[in-house]
Amino acid sequence: MKTMLKAWTLRGAANLVCSTTICWSAWAATPANDNFADAQLITIQQGGATGSNIDATREDGEPNHAGNPGGASVWWKITPPESGYLTLSTLKSTSILDGPALDTELAVYTGSAISNLVLIGANADDDETGSWGSKLLLTVTGGIEYYIAVDGYSDDSFGPDQGRIVLEVSFSKTITYKPAPAWQLPDLKGMMVKSSDFTNQVVLLNFWATWCPPCIAEIPDLIKLQDKYRKLGLAVVGISVDDPVNNKLPTSLVSTFARDHGMNYPIVMTRPGGDAVETDYDTINYLPTTVIIDRKNNIVRRTAWAHKLSEFEQYVLPWLLDSIALRARRADGVVTLEWPTIPAQVRVQSSDQLPATSWNLVTGTAVEGAETTTLSLDEDPPGQTRFYRLEIVP
């Protein structure tokens, strides 16, 4: 958060803003789109909207957007006319402190009320730039109404960040990913490992170092991630950027570290001699930096800073499960749904039409087998056409 200036909100009064030596106040009205029910409508053609979360509030039952309690959220809504890819950004937003970027929490939902929101995607600090602003790329369905929440980051010492919001929106029918550069690096035993060794797998490249506290903090979750999804074709690969010792690979240092921390995924070394790989991947400015590569060798996500297991799962599951099929059959008044058993929590949703204006949660007890999971439902009403989908629970 901000180190020199902080902002507090006095509800129904003035906003008190302080630096290290002086305080001043400015009156502000509660934003018109403060509540979910008053979400401001925007269109793709508009390219976004501007607003403010100064003196905004948090509603009862409102979720933590991007995992932070916030407390000064405002809402927009948008309905893409066709299916494709929606990009949202708050990177140009500015704090009330008149200078620093607004530290935002960005989240997108479907649903008709605060009580039944379904999270579609969320972002706090922009992954690629390390900015306090947020950026999010979503796959969207034409005709579906999406609700966009923008909140200010809140920590234990100060209330939520507030200021002028610039919400940029863009839409495209297709998306082009950058191919992942090839690499060849030595592992901890001196054996050469090549990027082609992971063909047809989803690869999580984690640039890290033994001296980096955030890198160390996320290692236990990377270990759990590899254990949980190895059978689905996930390959976690740690790329050590530890500096050379006497112009030699710091193999002993990194080997001891990997053993002591129980790292269960391959570790390769970049320095000396292999640091061009860091340049090939658009220069590694922050540690840790994680790059997600799909089965077709495309870079589909790049993210800076440390992450938790649940966040890593959100990044890799869409690519690990892109071929998972949900099958439905109907007989004697019973609908039976089947899908491959996967190491992830899922929920089944239904709709009476496509494109769906809303999806309803399907209740029932699924029977999980070694290969297939089955859910049987009574037809209600009998004979009605109904559509089903699987959603991965974040």
Contacts in CASP RR format, 6 or more apart in sequence:
PFRMAT RR
TARGET T0000
AUTHOR 0000-0000-0000
METHOD contacts of the structure
MODEL  1
MKTMLKAWTLRGAANLVCSTTICWSAWAATPANDNFADAQLITIQQGGAT
GSNIDATREDGEPNHAGNPGGASVWWKITPPESGYLTLSTLKSTSILDGP
ALDTELAVYTGSAISNLVLIGANADDDETGSWGSKLLLTVTGGIEYYIAV
DGYSDDSFGPDQGRIVLEVSFSKTITYKPAPAWQLPDLKGMMVKSSDFTN
QVVLLNFWATWCPPCIAEIPDLIKLQDKYRKLGLAVVGISVDDPVNNKLP
TSLVSTFARDHGMNYPIVMTRPGGDAVETDYDTINYLPTTVIIDRKNNIV
RRTAWAHKLSEFEQYVLPWLLDSIALRARRADGVVTLEWPTIPAQVRVQS
SDQLPATSWNLVTGTAVEGAETTTLSLDEDPPGQTRFYRLEIVP
1 103 0 8 1.000
1 153 0 8 1.000
1 155 0 8 1.000
1 158 0 8 1.000
1 161 0 8 1.000
2 95 0 8 1.000
2 97 0 8 1.000
2 100 0 8 1.000
2 103 0 8 1.000
2 161 0 8 1.000
4 19 0 8 1.000
4 20 0 8 1.000
5 17 0 8 1.000
5 18 0 8 1.000
5 19 0 8 1.000
5 95 0 8 1.000
5 97 0 8 1.000
5 100 0 8 1.000
6 17 0 8 1.000
6 18 0 8 1.000
6 97 0 8 1.000
6 157 0 8 1.000
6 158 0 8 1.000
7 15 0 8 1.000
7 16 0 8 1.000
7 17 0 8 1.000
7 18 0 8 1.000
7 95 0 8 1.000
7 96 0 8 1.000
7 97 0 8 1.000
7 158 0 8 1.000
7 159 0 8 1.000
7 161 0 8 1.000
7 162 0 8 1.000
7 163 0 8 1.000
8 15 0 8 1.000
8 16 0 8 1.000
8 17 0 8 1.000
8 18 0 8 1.000
8 158 0 8 1.000
8 159 0 8 1.000
9 15 0 8 1.000
9 16 0 8 1.000
9 54 0 8 1.000
9 55 0 8 1.000
9 72 0 8 1.000
9 159 0 8 1.000
9 160 0 8 1.000
9 162 0 8 1.000
10 16 0 8 1.000
11 55 0 8 1.000
11 57 0 8 1.000
12 30 0 8 1.000
12 55 0 8 1.000
13 27 0 8 1.000
14 25 0 8 1.000
14 26 0 8 1.000
14 27 0 8 1.000
14 28 0 8 1.000
15 25 0 8 1.000
15 26 0 8 1.000
15 27 0 8 1.000
15 28 0 8 1.000
15 54 0 8 1.000
15 55 0 8 1.000
15 96 0 8 1.000
15 162 0 8 1.000
16 23 0 8 1.000
16 24 0 8 1.000
16 25 0 8 1.000
17 23 0 8 1.000
17 24 0 8 1.000
17 25 0 8 1.000
17 26 0 8 1.000
17 96 0 8 1.000
17 97 0 8 1.000
28 52 0 8 1.000
28 54 0 8 1.000
28 55 0 8 1.000
29 55 0 8 1.000
30 55 0 8 1.000
30 56 0 8 1.000
30 57 0 8 1.000
31 51 0 8 1.000
31 52 0 8 1.000
31 53 0 8 1.000
31 54 0 8 1.000
31 55 0 8 1.000
31 56 0 8 1.000
31 74 0 8 1.000
32 38 0 8 1.000
32 40 0 8 1.000
33 39 0 8 1.000
33 40 0 8 1.000
33 51 0 8 1.000
33 74 0 8 1.000
33 75 0 8 1.000
33 76 0 8 1.000
34 56 0 8 1.000
34 57 0 8 1.000
34 73 0 8 1.000
34 74 0 8 1.000
34 75 0 8 1.000
35 57 0 8 1.000
35 59 0 8 1.000
35 75 0 8 1.000
36 59 0 8 1.000
36 62 0 8 1.000
36 75 0 8 1.000
36 113 0 8 1.000
36 114 0 8 1.000
36 147 0 8 1.000
37 113 0 8 1.000
38 75 0 8 1.000
39 75 0 8 1.000
39 76 0 8 1.000
39 77 0 8 1.000
39 147 0 8 1.000
39 148 0 8 1.000
40 49 0 8 1.000
40 75 0 8 1.000
40 76 0 8 1.000
40 77 0 8 1.000
41 76 0 8 1.000
41 77 0 8 1.000
41 78 0 8 1.000
42 48 0 8 1.000
42 49 0 8 1.000
42 76 0 8 1.000
42 77 0 8 1.000
42 78 0 8 1.000
42 167 0 8 1.000
42 169 0 8 1.000
43 78 0 8 1.000
44 78 0 8 1.000
44 80 0 8 1.000
44 81 0 8 1.000
44 169 0 8 1.000
44 170 0 8 1.000
44 171 0 8 1.000
46 169 0 8 1.000
47 168 0 8 1.000
47 169 0 8 1.000
47 170 0 8 1.000
48 167 0 8 1.000
48 168 0 8 1.000
48 169 0 8 1.000
49 76 0 8 1.000
49 167 0 8 1.000
49 169 0 8 1.000
50 164 0 8 1.000
50 165 0 8 1.000
50 166 0 8 1.000
50 167 0 8 1.000
51 74 0 8 1.000
51 164 0 8 1.000
51 165 0 8 1.000
51 166 0 8 1.000
51 167 0 8 1.000
52 74 0 8 1.000
52 162 0 8 1.000
52 163 0 8 1.000
52 164 0 8 1.000
52 165 0 8 1.000
53 72 0 8 1.000
53 73 0 8 1.000
53 74 0 8 1.000
53 150 0 8 1.000
53 151 0 8 1.000
53 152 0 8 1.000
53 160 0 8 1.000
53 162 0 8 1.000
53 163 0 8 1.000
53 165 0 8 1.000
54 72 0 8 1.000
54 96 0 8 1.000
54 162 0 8 1.000
54 163 0 8 1.000
55 72 0 8 1.000
55 162 0 8 1.000
56 71 0 8 1.000
56 72 0 8 1.000
56 73 0 8 1.000
56 74 0 8 1.000
56 162 0 8 1.000
57 71 0 8 1.000
57 72 0 8 1.000
57 73 0 8 1.000
58 69 0 8 1.000
58 70 0 8 1.000
58 71 0 8 1.000
58 72 0 8 1.000
58 73 0 8 1.000
58 151 0 8 1.000
59 73 0 8 1.000
59 114 0 8 1.000
60 114 0 8 1.000
61 114 0 8 1.000
61 115 0 8 1.000
62 73 0 8 1.000
62 114 0 8 1.000
63 107 0 8 1.000
63 117 0 8 1.000
63 119 0 8 1.000
64 70 0 8 1.000
65 73 0 8 1.000
65 105 0 8 1.000
65 106 0 8 1.000
65 107 0 8 1.000
65 122 0 8 1.000
65 149 0 8 1.000
65 150 0 8 1.000
65 151 0 8 1.000
66 105 0 8 1.000
66 106 0 8 1.000
66 107 0 8 1.000
66 122 0 8 1.000
66 123 0 8 1.000
66 124 0 8 1.000
66 134 0 8 1.000
66 151 0 8 1.000
67 105 0 8 1.000
67 122 0 8 1.000
67 124 0 8 1.000
68 105 0 8 1.000
68 124 0 8 1.000
68 151 0 8 1.000
68 152 0 8 1.000
68 153 0 8 1.000
68 154 0 8 1.000
69 154 0 8 1.000
70 105 0 8 1.000
70 151 0 8 1.000
70 152 0 8 1.000
70 153 0 8 1.000
70 154 0 8 1.000
70 159 0 8 1.000
70 160 0 8 1.000
71 151 0 8 1.000
71 152 0 8 1.000
71 154 0 8 1.000
71 159 0 8 1.000
71 160 0 8 1.000
72 151 0 8 1.000
72 152 0 8 1.000
72 154 0 8 1.000
72 159 0 8 1.000
72 160 0 8 1.000
72 161 0 8 1.000
72 162 0 8 1.000
73 105 0 8 1.000
73 149 0 8 1.000
73 150 0 8 1.000
73 151 0 8 1.000
73 152 0 8 1.000
74 149 0 8 1.000
74 150 0 8 1.000
74 151 0 8 1.000
74 165 0 8 1.000
75 147 0 8 1.000
75 148 0 8 1.000
75 149 0 8 1.000
75 150 0 8 1.000
76 147 0 8 1.000
76 148 0 8 1.000
76 150 0 8 1.000
76 167 0 8 1.000
77 145 0 8 1.000
77 146 0 8 1.000
77 147 0 8 1.000
77 148 0 8 1.000
78 86 0 8 1.000
78 145 0 8 1.000
78 146 0 8 1.000
78 148 0 8 1.000
78 169 0 8 1.000
79 142 0 8 1.000
79 143 0 8 1.000
79 144 0 8 1.000
79 145 0 8 1.000
79 146 0 8 1.000
80 86 0 8 1.000
80 140 0 8 1.000
80 141 0 8 1.000
80 142 0 8 1.000
80 143 0 8 1.000
80 144 0 8 1.000
80 146 0 8 1.000
80 171 0 8 1.000
81 142 0 8 1.000
81 143 0 8 1.000
82 142 0 8 1.000
82 143 0 8 1.000
82 173 0 8 1.000
83 139 0 8 1.000
83 140 0 8 1.000
83 141 0 8 1.000
83 142 0 8 1.000
83 173 0 8 1.000
83 355 0 8 1.000
84 139 0 8 1.000
84 140 0 8 1.000
84 141 0 8 1.000
84 142 0 8 1.000
84 171 0 8 1.000
84 172 0 8 1.000
84 173 0 8 1.000
84 174 0 8 1.000
85 137 0 8 1.000
85 138 0 8 1.000
85 139 0 8 1.000
85 140 0 8 1.000
85 171 0 8 1.000
85 172 0 8 1.000
85 173 0 8 1.000
85 174 0 8 1.000
85 175 0 8 1.000
86 137 0 8 1.000
86 138 0 8 1.000
86 139 0 8 1.000
86 140 0 8 1.000
86 146 0 8 1.000
86 169 0 8 1.000
86 170 0 8 1.000
86 171 0 8 1.000
87 135 0 8 1.000
87 136 0 8 1.000
87 137 0 8 1.000
87 138 0 8 1.000
87 168 0 8 1.000
87 169 0 8 1.000
87 170 0 8 1.000
87 171 0 8 1.000
87 172 0 8 1.000
88 106 0 8 1.000
88 108 0 8 1.000
88 134 0 8 1.000
88 135 0 8 1.000
88 136 0 8 1.000
88 138 0 8 1.000
88 148 0 8 1.000
88 167 0 8 1.000
88 168 0 8 1.000
88 169 0 8 1.000
89 126 0 8 1.000
89 133 0 8 1.000
89 134 0 8 1.000
89 135 0 8 1.000
89 136 0 8 1.000
89 167 0 8 1.000
89 168 0 8 1.000
90 102 0 8 1.000
90 104 0 8 1.000
90 106 0 8 1.000
90 133 0 8 1.000
90 134 0 8 1.000
90 135 0 8 1.000
90 150 0 8 1.000
90 165 0 8 1.000
90 166 0 8 1.000
90 167 0 8 1.000
90 168 0 8 1.000
91 101 0 8 1.000
91 126 0 8 1.000
91 129 0 8 1.000
91 131 0 8 1.000
91 133 0 8 1.000
91 134 0 8 1.000
91 135 0 8 1.000
91 166 0 8 1.000
91 168 0 8 1.000
92 166 0 8 1.000
92 168 0 8 1.000
93 101 0 8 1.000
93 102 0 8 1.000
93 104 0 8 1.000
93 133 0 8 1.000
93 150 0 8 1.000
93 163 0 8 1.000
93 164 0 8 1.000
93 165 0 8 1.000
93 166 0 8 1.000
93 167 0 8 1.000
94 100 0 8 1.000
94 101 0 8 1.000
94 102 0 8 1.000
94 163 0 8 1.000
94 164 0 8 1.000
94 166 0 8 1.000
95 101 0 8 1.000
95 102 0 8 1.000
95 103 0 8 1.000
95 161 0 8 1.000
95 162 0 8 1.000
95 163 0 8 1.000
96 161 0 8 1.000
96 162 0 8 1.000
96 163 0 8 1.000
96 164 0 8 1.000
100 132 0 8 1.000
101 131 0 8 1.000
101 132 0 8 1.000
101 133 0 8 1.000
102 132 0 8 1.000
102 133 0 8 1.000
102 152 0 8 1.000
102 161 0 8 1.000
102 162 0 8 1.000
102 163 0 8 1.000
102 164 0 8 1.000
102 165 0 8 1.000
103 125 0 8 1.000
103 132 0 8 1.000
103 133 0 8 1.000
103 152 0 8 1.000
103 153 0 8 1.000
103 161 0 8 1.000
104 124 0 8 1.000
104 132 0 8 1.000
104 133 0 8 1.000
104 134 0 8 1.000
104 150 0 8 1.000
104 151 0 8 1.000
104 152 0 8 1.000
104 153 0 8 1.000
104 161 0 8 1.000
104 165 0 8 1.000
105 122 0 8 1.000
105 124 0 8 1.000
105 134 0 8 1.000
105 149 0 8 1.000
105 150 0 8 1.000
105 151 0 8 1.000
105 152 0 8 1.000
105 153 0 8 1.000
106 122 0 8 1.000
106 123 0 8 1.000
106 124 0 8 1.000
106 133 0 8 1.000
106 134 0 8 1.000
106 135 0 8 1.000
106 136 0 8 1.000
106 148 0 8 1.000
106 149 0 8 1.000
106 150 0 8 1.000
107 119 0 8 1.000
107 121 0 8 1.000
107 122 0 8 1.000
107 123 0 8 1.000
107 148 0 8 1.000
107 149 0 8 1.000
107 151 0 8 1.000
108 119 0 8 1.000
108 120 0 8 1.000
108 121 0 8 1.000
108 122 0 8 1.000
108 136 0 8 1.000
108 138 0 8 1.000
108 146 0 8 1.000
108 147 0 8 1.000
108 148 0 8 1.000
108 149 0 8 1.000
109 117 0 8 1.000
109 118 0 8 1.000
109 119 0 8 1.000
109 120 0 8 1.000
109 146 0 8 1.000
109 147 0 8 1.000
109 149 0 8 1.000
110 117 0 8 1.000
110 118 0 8 1.000
110 120 0 8 1.000
110 144 0 8 1.000
110 145 0 8 1.000
110 146 0 8 1.000
110 147 0 8 1.000
110 358 0 8 1.000
110 359 0 8 1.000
111 117 0 8 1.000
111 118 0 8 1.000
111 145 0 8 1.000
111 147 0 8 1.000
111 358 0 8 1.000
112 358 0 8 1.000
117 147 0 8 1.000
118 359 0 8 1.000
118 391 0 8 1.000
119 394 0 8 1.000
120 138 0 8 1.000
120 140 0 8 1.000
120 146 0 8 1.000
121 136 0 8 1.000
121 138 0 8 1.000
121 314 0 8 1.000
122 136 0 8 1.000
123 134 0 8 1.000
123 135 0 8 1.000
123 136 0 8 1.000
124 134 0 8 1.000
124 153 0 8 1.000
125 131 0 8 1.000
125 132 0 8 1.000
125 133 0 8 1.000
125 134 0 8 1.000
125 304 0 8 1.000
125 305 0 8 1.000
126 132 0 8 1.000
126 133 0 8 1.000
126 134 0 8 1.000
126 135 0 8 1.000
127 135 0 8 1.000
127 301 0 8 1.000
127 302 0 8 1.000
127 303 0 8 1.000
127 304 0 8 1.000
127 305 0 8 1.000
128 135 0 8 1.000
128 302 0 8 1.000
128 303 0 8 1.000
128 304 0 8 1.000
129 304 0 8 1.000
130 286 0 8 1.000
130 304 0 8 1.000
130 305 0 8 1.000
132 153 0 8 1.000
132 161 0 8 1.000
134 150 0 8 1.000
137 175 0 8 1.000
138 146 0 8 1.000
140 146 0 8 1.000
140 171 0 8 1.000
141 355 0 8 1.000
141 356 0 8 1.000
142 355 0 8 1.000
143 355 0 8 1.000
143 357 0 8 1.000
144 355 0 8 1.000
144 356 0 8 1.000
144 357 0 8 1.000
145 357 0 8 1.000
148 167 0 8 1.000
150 165 0 8 1.000
150 167 0 8 1.000
151 160 0 8 1.000
152 160 0 8 1.000
152 161 0 8 1.000
152 162 0 8 1.000
153 160 0 8 1.000
153 161 0 8 1.000
154 160 0 8 1.000
154 161 0 8 1.000
177 294 0 8 1.000
177 298 0 8 1.000
177 299 0 8 1.000
177 300 0 8 1.000
178 298 0 8 1.000
178 299 0 8 1.000
179 297 0 8 1.000
179 298 0 8 1.000
179 299 0 8 1.000
180 195 0 8 1.000
180 203 0 8 1.000
180 291 0 8 1.000
180 293 0 8 1.000
180 297 0 8 1.000
180 298 0 8 1.000
180 299 0 8 1.000
181 195 0 8 1.000
181 277 0 8 1.000
181 280 0 8 1.000
181 281 0 8 1.000
182 194 0 8 1.000
182 195 0 8 1.000
182 196 0 8 1.000
183 194 0 8 1.000
183 195 0 8 1.000
183 277 0 8 1.000
183 280 0 8 1.000
184 192 0 8 1.000
184 193 0 8 1.000
184 194 0 8 1.000
184 195 0 8 1.000
185 192 0 8 1.000
185 193 0 8 1.000
185 239 0 8 1.000
185 268 0 8 1.000
185 269 0 8 1.000
185 270 0 8 1.000
185 274 0 8 1.000
185 277 0 8 1.000
186 192 0 8 1.000
186 193 0 8 1.000
186 249 0 8 1.000
186 268 0 8 1.000
186 269 0 8 1.000
187 193 0 8 1.000
187 266 0 8 1.000
187 267 0 8 1.000
187 268 0 8 1.000
187 269 0 8 1.000
188 251 0 8 1.000
188 254 0 8 1.000
188 255 0 8 1.000
188 258 0 8 1.000
188 267 0 8 1.000
188 269 0 8 1.000
190 249 0 8 1.000
190 251 0 8 1.000
193 237 0 8 1.000
193 266 0 8 1.000
193 268 0 8 1.000
195 203 0 8 1.000
198 235 0 8 1.000
198 237 0 8 1.000
199 297 0 8 1.000
200 295 0 8 1.000
201 233 0 8 1.000
201 234 0 8 1.000
201 235 0 8 1.000
201 295 0 8 1.000
202 232 0 8 1.000
202 233 0 8 1.000
202 234 0 8 1.000
202 235 0 8 1.000
202 292 0 8 1.000
202 293 0 8 1.000
202 294 0 8 1.000
202 295 0 8 1.000
202 316 0 8 1.000
202 319 0 8 1.000
202 320 0 8 1.000
203 234 0 8 1.000
203 235 0 8 1.000
203 236 0 8 1.000
203 237 0 8 1.000
203 292 0 8 1.000
203 293 0 8 1.000
204 222 0 8 1.000
204 225 0 8 1.000
204 234 0 8 1.000
204 235 0 8 1.000
204 236 0 8 1.000
204 237 0 8 1.000
204 290 0 8 1.000
204 291 0 8 1.000
204 292 0 8 1.000
204 293 0 8 1.000
204 312 0 8 1.000
204 315 0 8 1.000
204 316 0 8 1.000
205 237 0 8 1.000
205 238 0 8 1.000
205 239 0 8 1.000
205 281 0 8 1.000
205 290 0 8 1.000
205 291 0 8 1.000
205 292 0 8 1.000
205 293 0 8 1.000
206 215 0 8 1.000
206 222 0 8 1.000
206 236 0 8 1.000
206 237 0 8 1.000
206 238 0 8 1.000
206 239 0 8 1.000
206 288 0 8 1.000
206 289 0 8 1.000
206 290 0 8 1.000
207 238 0 8 1.000
207 239 0 8 1.000
207 241 0 8 1.000
207 278 0 8 1.000
207 281 0 8 1.000
207 284 0 8 1.000
207 287 0 8 1.000
207 288 0 8 1.000
207 289 0 8 1.000
207 290 0 8 1.000
207 291 0 8 1.000
208 215 0 8 1.000
208 219 0 8 1.000
208 238 0 8 1.000
208 239 0 8 1.000
208 240 0 8 1.000
208 241 0 8 1.000
208 287 0 8 1.000
208 288 0 8 1.000
209 215 0 8 1.000
209 240 0 8 1.000
209 241 0 8 1.000
209 242 0 8 1.000
209 287 0 8 1.000
210 216 0 8 1.000
210 240 0 8 1.000
210 242 0 8 1.000
210 253 0 8 1.000
210 254 0 8 1.000
210 257 0 8 1.000
211 242 0 8 1.000
212 287 0 8 1.000
212 288 0 8 1.000
214 287 0 8 1.000
214 288 0 8 1.000
214 305 0 8 1.000
214 306 0 8 1.000
215 287 0 8 1.000
215 288 0 8 1.000
215 306 0 8 1.000
216 261 0 8 1.000
217 306 0 8 1.000
218 288 0 8 1.000
218 306 0 8 1.000
218 307 0 8 1.000
218 308 0 8 1.000
219 261 0 8 1.000
219 263 0 8 1.000
220 261 0 8 1.000
221 307 0 8 1.000
221 308 0 8 1.000
221 309 0 8 1.000
221 312 0 8 1.000
222 236 0 8 1.000
222 263 0 8 1.000
222 265 0 8 1.000
222 312 0 8 1.000
223 262 0 8 1.000
223 263 0 8 1.000
223 264 0 8 1.000
223 265 0 8 1.000
224 309 0 8 1.000
225 234 0 8 1.000
225 236 0 8 1.000
225 309 0 8 1.000
225 312 0 8 1.000
225 313 0 8 1.000
225 316 0 8 1.000
226 234 0 8 1.000
226 235 0 8 1.000
226 236 0 8 1.000
226 264 0 8 1.000
226 265 0 8 1.000
227 264 0 8 1.000
228 343 0 8 1.000
229 316 0 8 1.000
229 317 0 8 1.000
229 320 0 8 1.000
229 343 0 8 1.000
231 343 0 8 1.000
232 320 0 8 1.000
232 321 0 8 1.000
232 342 0 8 1.000
232 343 0 8 1.000
233 320 0 8 1.000
234 316 0 8 1.000
234 320 0 8 1.000
235 265 0 8 1.000
235 266 0 8 1.000
236 265 0 8 1.000
237 265 0 8 1.000
237 266 0 8 1.000
237 267 0 8 1.000
237 268 0 8 1.000
238 265 0 8 1.000
238 266 0 8 1.000
238 267 0 8 1.000
238 268 0 8 1.000
239 267 0 8 1.000
239 268 0 8 1.000
239 269 0 8 1.000
239 270 0 8 1.000
239 277 0 8 1.000
240 250 0 8 1.000
240 254 0 8 1.000
240 267 0 8 1.000
240 268 0 8 1.000
240 269 0 8 1.000
240 270 0 8 1.000
240 271 0 8 1.000
241 270 0 8 1.000
241 271 0 8 1.000
241 275 0 8 1.000
241 278 0 8 1.000
241 284 0 8 1.000
241 287 0 8 1.000
242 250 0 8 1.000
242 253 0 8 1.000
242 254 0 8 1.000
242 269 0 8 1.000
242 271 0 8 1.000
243 250 0 8 1.000
243 271 0 8 1.000
244 250 0 8 1.000
244 271 0 8 1.000
244 272 0 8 1.000
245 253 0 8 1.000
247 272 0 8 1.000
248 272 0 8 1.000
249 269 0 8 1.000
249 271 0 8 1.000
249 272 0 8 1.000
250 269 0 8 1.000
250 271 0 8 1.000
251 269 0 8 1.000
254 267 0 8 1.000
254 269 0 8 1.000
258 267 0 8 1.000
270 277 0 8 1.000
270 278 0 8 1.000
278 284 0 8 1.000
281 289 0 8 1.000
281 291 0 8 1.000
281 302 0 8 1.000
282 302 0 8 1.000
285 304 0 8 1.000
286 304 0 8 1.000
286 305 0 8 1.000
288 304 0 8 1.000
288 305 0 8 1.000
288 306 0 8 1.000
289 302 0 8 1.000
289 303 0 8 1.000
289 304 0 8 1.000
290 301 0 8 1.000
290 302 0 8 1.000
290 303 0 8 1.000
290 304 0 8 1.000
290 307 0 8 1.000
290 312 0 8 1.000
290 315 0 8 1.000
291 299 0 8 1.000
291 301 0 8 1.000
291 302 0 8 1.000
292 299 0 8 1.000
292 300 0 8 1.000
292 301 0 8 1.000
292 302 0 8 1.000
292 303 0 8 1.000
292 315 0 8 1.000
292 316 0 8 1.000
292 319 0 8 1.000
293 299 0 8 1.000
293 300 0 8 1.000
294 300 0 8 1.000
294 319 0 8 1.000
294 322 0 8 1.000
295 319 0 8 1.000
300 319 0 8 1.000
301 315 0 8 1.000
303 315 0 8 1.000
307 315 0 8 1.000
310 394 0 8 1.000
313 344 0 8 1.000
313 392 0 8 1.000
313 394 0 8 1.000
314 394 0 8 1.000
317 344 0 8 1.000
317 392 0 8 1.000
318 392 0 8 1.000
321 342 0 8 1.000
321 344 0 8 1.000
321 392 0 8 1.000
324 339 0 8 1.000
324 340 0 8 1.000
324 342 0 8 1.000
324 390 0 8 1.000
325 339 0 8 1.000
325 340 0 8 1.000
326 337 0 8 1.000
326 338 0 8 1.000
326 339 0 8 1.000
326 348 0 8 1.000
326 388 0 8 1.000
326 389 0 8 1.000
326 390 0 8 1.000
327 337 0 8 1.000
327 338 0 8 1.000
327 339 0 8 1.000
328 335 0 8 1.000
328 336 0 8 1.000
328 337 0 8 1.000
328 338 0 8 1.000
328 388 0 8 1.000
329 335 0 8 1.000
329 336 0 8 1.000
329 338 0 8 1.000
330 336 0 8 1.000
330 379 0 8 1.000
330 383 0 8 1.000
333 378 0 8 1.000
333 379 0 8 1.000
333 382 0 8 1.000
333 383 0 8 1.000
334 376 0 8 1.000
334 377 0 8 1.000
334 378 0 8 1.000
334 379 0 8 1.000
335 376 0 8 1.000
335 377 0 8 1.000
335 378 0 8 1.000
335 379 0 8 1.000
335 386 0 8 1.000
336 374 0 8 1.000
336 375 0 8 1.000
336 376 0 8 1.000
336 377 0 8 1.000
337 348 0 8 1.000
337 374 0 8 1.000
337 375 0 8 1.000
337 376 0 8 1.000
337 377 0 8 1.000
337 388 0 8 1.000
338 372 0 8 1.000
338 373 0 8 1.000
338 374 0 8 1.000
338 375 0 8 1.000
339 346 0 8 1.000
339 372 0 8 1.000
339 373 0 8 1.000
339 390 0 8 1.000
340 371 0 8 1.000
340 372 0 8 1.000
340 373 0 8 1.000
341 368 0 8 1.000
341 369 0 8 1.000
341 370 0 8 1.000
341 371 0 8 1.000
341 372 0 8 1.000
341 373 0 8 1.000
344 392 0 8 1.000
344 393 0 8 1.000
345 392 0 8 1.000
345 393 0 8 1.000
346 390 0 8 1.000
346 391 0 8 1.000
346 392 0 8 1.000
346 393 0 8 1.000
347 361 0 8 1.000
347 362 0 8 1.000
347 390 0 8 1.000
347 391 0 8 1.000
347 393 0 8 1.000
348 361 0 8 1.000
348 362 0 8 1.000
348 366 0 8 1.000
348 375 0 8 1.000
348 388 0 8 1.000
348 389 0 8 1.000
348 390 0 8 1.000
348 391 0 8 1.000
349 359 0 8 1.000
349 360 0 8 1.000
349 361 0 8 1.000
349 362 0 8 1.000
349 388 0 8 1.000
349 389 0 8 1.000
349 390 0 8 1.000
349 391 0 8 1.000
350 359 0 8 1.000
350 360 0 8 1.000
350 362 0 8 1.000
350 386 0 8 1.000
350 387 0 8 1.000
350 388 0 8 1.000
350 389 0 8 1.000
351 357 0 8 1.000
351 358 0 8 1.000
351 359 0 8 1.000
351 360 0 8 1.000
351 386 0 8 1.000
351 387 0 8 1.000
351 389 0 8 1.000
352 384 0 8 1.000
352 385 0 8 1.000
352 386 0 8 1.000
352 387 0 8 1.000
353 387 0 8 1.000
354 387 0 8 1.000
356 387 0 8 1.000
359 389 0 8 1.000
362 375 0 8 1.000
362 377 0 8 1.000
362 388 0 8 1.000
364 375 0 8 1.000
364 377 0 8 1.000
365 375 0 8 1.000
366 373 0 8 1.000
366 374 0 8 1.000
366 375 0 8 1.000
367 373 0 8 1.000
367 374 0 8 1.000
367 375 0 8 1.000
END
